[in-house]
């Protein structure tokens, strides 16, 4: 029996270190190891000369209205995705094909291909936190109830019930999406945790990093790294001076740098910016700290456990599904920096407690999140075939 070709549809380029990109690269790598033909369809594969004028129009419109610019950008992106999907499906004519969409807009473009007569299995994974509309709202690209917000919600409501299968990375997200979209009860759904890719580049030899605490993620309000600075300052007041490595860049970087100065911990914090192969820096630290206000899953937490690092993270979204409080890490509140400092000190200064938590983190990774554990589940869910 000939295996189906897997065509991953994503609005994002292949290279990059956000959770979506890490996810589909991990799936691509494992599926290829199992003998599947896998390719990526993304809008940036359309000729840059075709994209040049529309993108310029988006940038100009952004000066007057970020929301309208976002809507225009999505309109062009949808058309580019259709072009790329059509091209790939024509090349795969006569083959069994699975389109694996990474977002509702990509899934919508795939449905447009079905209306043109192409036949394929259509599966989507939902990476967003709460909803795409909520994420746009957090990033200042849409306000609740606005045209952009309504467009995002409408796409989700209309597209998801038409798919062959929808995969969630946490049961938390499954419950939220099914509650607001009851029509999904007629669609096959499955919850499968994310797993990391391990073919990542190690840090360059001229930038060795060793420290106590590491946090990786875009520096933005939702990721809330400024809270970690408050925890660091509270620990310092108690006489414990820990180093913190912040890996990532984003709109909040300047704000967090000023805050570090104000709190008197600037000398303890390294702002590394964007680092290729950032997960390679994890092993040079003792614990991983996270302060996101919302997280559908948190693949970076799994990456940290793969390096045997205890986790400090809030009980938001799907994070409580990643580790158990007091076993592989600590669930800490986002409104009690002194209390969090005490929790941090309690683990870092207790050698036995730290050792047990570190070993538990490594074991949970190996038994629950390793590629050879989750890889078969993901490929089977996407293709509909049994994978050993």
Secondary structure, 3 states (H helix, E strand, C coil): CCCCEEEEEECCCCCCCCHHHHHHHHHHHHHHHCCCCEEEEEHHHCCHHHHHHHHHHHHHHHHHCHHHHHHHHHHHHHHHHHHHHHHHHHHCCCCCEEEEECCHHHHHHHHHHHHCCCCCEEEEEECCCCCHHHHHHHCCCCCCCCHHHHHHHHHHHHHHCCCCEEEECCHHHHHHHHHHCHHHHHCEEEECCCCCCCCCCCCCCCCCCCCCEEEECCCCCCCCCHHHHHHHHHHHHCCCCCCEEEEECCCCHHHHHHHHHHHCCHHHEEEEECCCCHHHHHHHCCEEECCCCCCCCCHHHHHHHHCCCEEEECCCCCHHHCCCECCCEEECCCCCHHHHHHHHHHHHCCHHHHHHHHHHHHHHHHHHHCHHHHHHHHHHHHHCCCCC
